[in-house]
Amino acid sequence: MATAGNTNALYVDRTPAAGSFNLYERRRLRTALRRRLEERIVEHRRAARRARARGEAERALALEAAAARLAALMRD
């Protein structure tokens, strides 16, 4: 056996390369964050429309501004 002196070699051989795992994990987290941001933007825009319909112009503007800030985060 080529790895007779190294007891950790078999374990190391079965694990994914550290770089590939990190890339996968980062992509998964980034996708989840993007989805959450998209949901929040939609929620803010809906709330702004409801506020405007109730005549709460200031609240509608604040919600639209918050949605714009979240959209800016997505562009970064």
Distance bins in CASP14 RR format, pairs under 12 A and 6 or more apart:
PFRMAT RR
TARGET T0000
AUTHOR 0000-0000-0000
RMODE 2
METHOD distances of the structure
MODEL  1
1 7 0 0 0 0 0 1 0 0 0 0 0
1 9 0 0 0 0 1 0 0 0 0 0 0
1 10 0 0 0 0 1 0 0 0 0 0 0
2 9 0 0 0 0 1 0 0 0 0 0 0
2 10 0 0 0 0 0 1 0 0 0 0 0
2 13 0 0 0 0 0 1 0 0 0 0 0
3 9 1 1 0 0 0 0 0 0 0 0 0
3 10 1 0 0 1 0 0 0 0 0 0 0
3 11 0 0 0 0 0 1 0 0 0 0 0
3 12 0 0 0 0 1 0 0 0 0 0 0
3 13 0 0 0 0 1 0 0 0 0 0 0
4 10 0 0 0 0 0 1 0 0 0 0 0
6 12 0 0 0 0 1 0 0 0 0 0 0
6 13 0 0 0 0 0 1 0 0 0 0 0
8 14 0 0 0 0 0 1 0 0 0 0 0
8 15 0 0 0 0 0 1 0 0 0 0 0
9 15 0 0 0 0 0 1 0 0 0 0 0
12 18 0 0 0 0 0 1 0 0 0 0 0
15 21 1 0 0 1 0 0 0 0 0 0 0
16 22 0 0 0 0 1 0 0 0 0 0 0
16 23 0 0 0 0 1 0 0 0 0 0 0
16 24 1 0 0 1 0 0 0 0 0 0 0
16 25 0 0 0 0 0 1 0 0 0 0 0
17 23 0 0 0 0 1 0 0 0 0 0 0
17 24 0 0 0 0 0 1 0 0 0 0 0
18 24 0 0 0 0 0 1 0 0 0 0 0
18 25 0 0 0 0 0 1 0 0 0 0 0
19 25 0 0 0 0 1 0 0 0 0 0 0
19 26 0 0 0 0 1 0 0 0 0 0 0
19 27 0 0 0 0 0 1 0 0 0 0 0
20 26 0 0 0 0 0 1 0 0 0 0 0
20 27 0 0 0 0 0 1 0 0 0 0 0
21 27 0 0 0 0 0 1 0 0 0 0 0
21 28 0 0 0 0 0 1 0 0 0 0 0
22 28 0 0 0 0 0 1 0 0 0 0 0
22 29 0 0 0 0 0 1 0 0 0 0 0
23 29 0 0 0 0 0 1 0 0 0 0 0
23 30 0 0 0 0 0 1 0 0 0 0 0
24 30 0 0 0 0 0 1 0 0 0 0 0
24 31 0 0 0 0 0 1 0 0 0 0 0
25 31 0 0 0 0 0 1 0 0 0 0 0
25 32 0 0 0 0 0 1 0 0 0 0 0
26 32 0 0 0 0 0 1 0 0 0 0 0
26 33 0 0 0 0 0 1 0 0 0 0 0
27 33 0 0 0 0 0 1 0 0 0 0 0
27 34 0 0 0 0 0 1 0 0 0 0 0
28 34 0 0 0 0 0 1 0 0 0 0 0
28 35 0 0 0 0 0 1 0 0 0 0 0
29 35 0 0 0 0 0 1 0 0 0 0 0
29 36 0 0 0 0 0 1 0 0 0 0 0
30 36 0 0 0 0 0 1 0 0 0 0 0
30 37 0 0 0 0 0 1 0 0 0 0 0
30 74 0 0 0 0 0 1 0 0 0 0 0
30 76 0 0 0 0 0 1 0 0 0 0 0
31 37 0 0 0 0 0 1 0 0 0 0 0
31 38 0 0 0 0 0 1 0 0 0 0 0
32 38 0 0 0 0 0 1 0 0 0 0 0
32 39 0 0 0 0 0 1 0 0 0 0 0
33 39 0 0 0 0 0 1 0 0 0 0 0
33 40 0 0 0 0 0 1 0 0 0 0 0
33 70 0 0 0 0 0 1 0 0 0 0 0
33 73 0 0 0 0 1 0 0 0 0 0 0
33 74 0 0 0 0 1 0 0 0 0 0 0
33 76 0 0 0 0 0 1 0 0 0 0 0
34 40 0 0 0 0 0 1 0 0 0 0 0
34 41 0 0 0 0 0 1 0 0 0 0 0
34 70 0 0 0 0 0 1 0 0 0 0 0
34 71 0 0 0 0 0 1 0 0 0 0 0
34 73 0 0 0 0 1 0 0 0 0 0 0
34 74 1 0 0 1 0 0 0 0 0 0 0
34 75 0 0 0 0 0 1 0 0 0 0 0
34 76 0 0 0 0 0 1 0 0 0 0 0
35 41 0 0 0 0 0 1 0 0 0 0 0
35 42 0 0 0 0 0 1 0 0 0 0 0
35 74 0 0 0 0 0 1 0 0 0 0 0
36 42 0 0 0 0 0 1 0 0 0 0 0
36 43 0 0 0 0 0 1 0 0 0 0 0
36 70 0 0 0 0 1 0 0 0 0 0 0
36 73 0 0 0 0 0 1 0 0 0 0 0
36 74 0 0 0 0 0 1 0 0 0 0 0
37 43 0 0 0 0 0 1 0 0 0 0 0
37 44 0 0 0 0 0 1 0 0 0 0 0
37 66 0 0 0 0 0 1 0 0 0 0 0
37 67 0 0 0 0 0 1 0 0 0 0 0
37 69 0 0 0 0 0 1 0 0 0 0 0
37 70 1 0 1 0 0 0 0 0 0 0 0
37 71 0 0 0 0 1 0 0 0 0 0 0
37 72 0 0 0 0 0 1 0 0 0 0 0
37 73 1 0 0 1 0 0 0 0 0 0 0
37 74 1 0 1 0 0 0 0 0 0 0 0
37 75 0 0 0 0 0 1 0 0 0 0 0
37 76 0 0 0 0 0 1 0 0 0 0 0
38 44 0 0 0 0 0 1 0 0 0 0 0
38 45 0 0 0 0 0 1 0 0 0 0 0
38 67 0 0 0 0 0 1 0 0 0 0 0
38 70 0 0 0 0 1 0 0 0 0 0 0
38 71 0 0 0 0 1 0 0 0 0 0 0
38 73 0 0 0 0 0 1 0 0 0 0 0
38 74 1 0 0 1 0 0 0 0 0 0 0
39 45 0 0 0 0 0 1 0 0 0 0 0
39 46 0 0 0 0 0 1 0 0 0 0 0
39 67 0 0 0 0 0 1 0 0 0 0 0
39 70 0 0 0 0 1 0 0 0 0 0 0
39 74 0 0 0 0 0 1 0 0 0 0 0
40 46 0 0 0 0 0 1 0 0 0 0 0
40 47 0 0 0 0 0 1 0 0 0 0 0
40 63 0 0 0 0 0 1 0 0 0 0 0
40 66 0 0 0 0 1 0 0 0 0 0 0
40 67 1 0 0 1 0 0 0 0 0 0 0
40 68 0 0 0 0 0 1 0 0 0 0 0
40 69 0 0 0 0 0 1 0 0 0 0 0
40 70 1 0 1 0 0 0 0 0 0 0 0
40 71 0 0 0 0 1 0 0 0 0 0 0
40 73 0 0 0 0 1 0 0 0 0 0 0
40 74 0 0 0 0 1 0 0 0 0 0 0
41 47 0 0 0 0 0 1 0 0 0 0 0
41 48 0 0 0 0 0 1 0 0 0 0 0
41 63 0 0 0 0 0 1 0 0 0 0 0
41 64 0 0 0 0 0 1 0 0 0 0 0
41 65 0 0 0 0 0 1 0 0 0 0 0
41 66 0 0 0 0 1 0 0 0 0 0 0
41 67 1 0 1 0 0 0 0 0 0 0 0
41 68 0 0 0 0 1 0 0 0 0 0 0
41 69 0 0 0 0 1 0 0 0 0 0 0
41 70 1 0 1 0 0 0 0 0 0 0 0
41 71 1 0 1 0 0 0 0 0 0 0 0
41 72 0 0 0 0 0 1 0 0 0 0 0
41 73 0 0 0 0 1 0 0 0 0 0 0
41 74 1 0 0 1 0 0 0 0 0 0 0
41 75 0 0 0 0 0 1 0 0 0 0 0
42 48 0 0 0 0 0 1 0 0 0 0 0
42 49 0 0 0 0 0 1 0 0 0 0 0
42 63 0 0 0 0 0 1 0 0 0 0 0
42 67 0 0 0 0 1 0 0 0 0 0 0
42 70 0 0 0 0 1 0 0 0 0 0 0
42 71 0 0 0 0 0 1 0 0 0 0 0
43 49 0 0 0 0 0 1 0 0 0 0 0
43 50 0 0 0 0 0 1 0 0 0 0 0
43 63 0 0 0 0 1 0 0 0 0 0 0
43 66 0 0 0 0 1 0 0 0 0 0 0
43 67 0 0 0 0 1 0 0 0 0 0 0
43 70 0 0 0 0 1 0 0 0 0 0 0
44 50 0 0 0 0 0 1 0 0 0 0 0
44 51 0 0 0 0 0 1 0 0 0 0 0
44 59 0 0 0 0 0 1 0 0 0 0 0
44 60 0 0 0 0 0 1 0 0 0 0 0
44 61 0 0 0 0 0 1 0 0 0 0 0
44 62 0 0 0 0 1 0 0 0 0 0 0
44 63 1 0 1 0 0 0 0 0 0 0 0
44 64 1 0 0 1 0 0 0 0 0 0 0
44 65 0 0 0 0 1 0 0 0 0 0 0
44 66 1 0 1 0 0 0 0 0 0 0 0
44 67 1 1 0 0 0 0 0 0 0 0 0
44 68 0 0 0 0 1 0 0 0 0 0 0
44 69 0 0 0 0 1 0 0 0 0 0 0
44 70 1 0 0 1 0 0 0 0 0 0 0
44 71 0 0 0 0 1 0 0 0 0 0 0
45 51 0 0 0 0 0 1 0 0 0 0 0
45 52 0 0 0 0 0 1 0 0 0 0 0
45 60 0 0 0 0 1 0 0 0 0 0 0
45 63 1 0 0 1 0 0 0 0 0 0 0
45 64 1 0 0 1 0 0 0 0 0 0 0
45 65 0 0 0 0 0 1 0 0 0 0 0
45 66 0 0 0 0 1 0 0 0 0 0 0
45 67 1 0 1 0 0 0 0 0 0 0 0
45 68 0 0 0 0 1 0 0 0 0 0 0
45 70 0 0 0 0 1 0 0 0 0 0 0
45 71 0 0 0 0 1 0 0 0 0 0 0
46 52 0 0 0 0 0 1 0 0 0 0 0
46 53 0 0 0 0 0 1 0 0 0 0 0
46 60 0 0 0 0 0 1 0 0 0 0 0
46 63 0 0 0 0 1 0 0 0 0 0 0
46 64 0 0 0 0 0 1 0 0 0 0 0
46 67 0 0 0 0 1 0 0 0 0 0 0
47 53 0 0 0 0 0 1 0 0 0 0 0
47 54 0 0 0 0 0 1 0 0 0 0 0
47 56 0 0 0 0 0 1 0 0 0 0 0
47 59 0 0 0 0 1 0 0 0 0 0 0
47 60 0 0 0 0 1 0 0 0 0 0 0
47 61 0 0 0 0 0 1 0 0 0 0 0
47 62 0 0 0 0 1 0 0 0 0 0 0
47 63 1 0 1 0 0 0 0 0 0 0 0
47 64 0 0 0 0 1 0 0 0 0 0 0
47 66 0 0 0 0 1 0 0 0 0 0 0
47 67 0 0 0 0 1 0 0 0 0 0 0
48 54 0 0 0 0 0 1 0 0 0 0 0
48 55 0 0 0 0 0 1 0 0 0 0 0
48 56 0 0 0 0 1 0 0 0 0 0 0
48 57 0 0 0 0 0 1 0 0 0 0 0
48 58 0 0 0 0 0 1 0 0 0 0 0
48 59 1 0 0 1 0 0 0 0 0 0 0
48 60 1 0 1 0 0 0 0 0 0 0 0
48 61 1 0 0 1 0 0 0 0 0 0 0
48 62 0 0 0 0 1 0 0 0 0 0 0
48 63 1 1 0 0 0 0 0 0 0 0 0
48 64 1 0 1 0 0 0 0 0 0 0 0
48 65 0 0 0 0 1 0 0 0 0 0 0
48 66 0 0 0 0 1 0 0 0 0 0 0
48 67 1 0 0 1 0 0 0 0 0 0 0
48 68 0 0 0 0 0 1 0 0 0 0 0
49 55 0 0 0 0 0 1 0 0 0 0 0
49 56 0 0 0 0 0 1 0 0 0 0 0
49 59 0 0 0 0 0 1 0 0 0 0 0
49 60 1 0 0 1 0 0 0 0 0 0 0
49 63 0 0 0 0 1 0 0 0 0 0 0
49 64 0 0 0 0 1 0 0 0 0 0 0
49 67 0 0 0 0 0 1 0 0 0 0 0
50 56 0 0 0 0 1 0 0 0 0 0 0
50 59 0 0 0 0 1 0 0 0 0 0 0
50 60 0 0 0 0 1 0 0 0 0 0 0
50 63 0 0 0 0 1 0 0 0 0 0 0
51 57 1 0 0 1 0 0 0 0 0 0 0
51 58 0 0 0 0 1 0 0 0 0 0 0
51 59 1 0 1 0 0 0 0 0 0 0 0
51 60 1 0 1 0 0 0 0 0 0 0 0
51 61 0 0 0 0 1 0 0 0 0 0 0
51 62 0 0 0 0 1 0 0 0 0 0 0
51 63 1 0 0 1 0 0 0 0 0 0 0
51 64 0 0 0 0 1 0 0 0 0 0 0
51 66 0 0 0 0 0 1 0 0 0 0 0
52 58 0 0 0 0 0 1 0 0 0 0 0
52 59 0 0 0 0 1 0 0 0 0 0 0
52 60 1 0 1 0 0 0 0 0 0 0 0
52 61 0 0 0 0 1 0 0 0 0 0 0
52 62 0 0 0 0 0 1 0 0 0 0 0
52 63 0 0 0 0 1 0 0 0 0 0 0
52 64 0 0 0 0 1 0 0 0 0 0 0
53 59 0 0 0 0 0 1 0 0 0 0 0
53 60 0 0 0 0 1 0 0 0 0 0 0
54 60 0 0 0 0 1 0 0 0 0 0 0
54 63 0 0 0 0 0 1 0 0 0 0 0
55 61 0 0 0 0 0 1 0 0 0 0 0
56 62 0 0 0 0 1 0 0 0 0 0 0
56 63 0 0 0 0 1 0 0 0 0 0 0
56 64 0 0 0 0 0 1 0 0 0 0 0
57 63 0 0 0 0 0 1 0 0 0 0 0
57 64 0 0 0 0 0 1 0 0 0 0 0
58 64 0 0 0 0 0 1 0 0 0 0 0
58 65 0 0 0 0 0 1 0 0 0 0 0
59 65 0 0 0 0 0 1 0 0 0 0 0
59 66 0 0 0 0 0 1 0 0 0 0 0
60 66 0 0 0 0 0 1 0 0 0 0 0
60 67 0 0 0 0 0 1 0 0 0 0 0
61 67 0 0 0 0 0 1 0 0 0 0 0
61 68 0 0 0 0 0 1 0 0 0 0 0
62 68 0 0 0 0 0 1 0 0 0 0 0
62 69 0 0 0 0 0 1 0 0 0 0 0
63 69 0 0 0 0 0 1 0 0 0 0 0
63 70 0 0 0 0 0 1 0 0 0 0 0
64 70 0 0 0 0 0 1 0 0 0 0 0
64 71 0 0 0 0 0 1 0 0 0 0 0
65 71 0 0 0 0 0 1 0 0 0 0 0
65 72 0 0 0 0 0 1 0 0 0 0 0
66 72 0 0 0 0 0 1 0 0 0 0 0
66 73 0 0 0 0 0 1 0 0 0 0 0
67 73 0 0 0 0 0 1 0 0 0 0 0
67 74 0 0 0 0 0 1 0 0 0 0 0
68 74 0 0 0 0 0 1 0 0 0 0 0
68 75 0 0 0 0 0 1 0 0 0 0 0
69 75 0 0 0 0 0 1 0 0 0 0 0
69 76 0 0 0 0 0 1 0 0 0 0 0
70 76 0 0 0 0 0 1 0 0 0 0 0
END
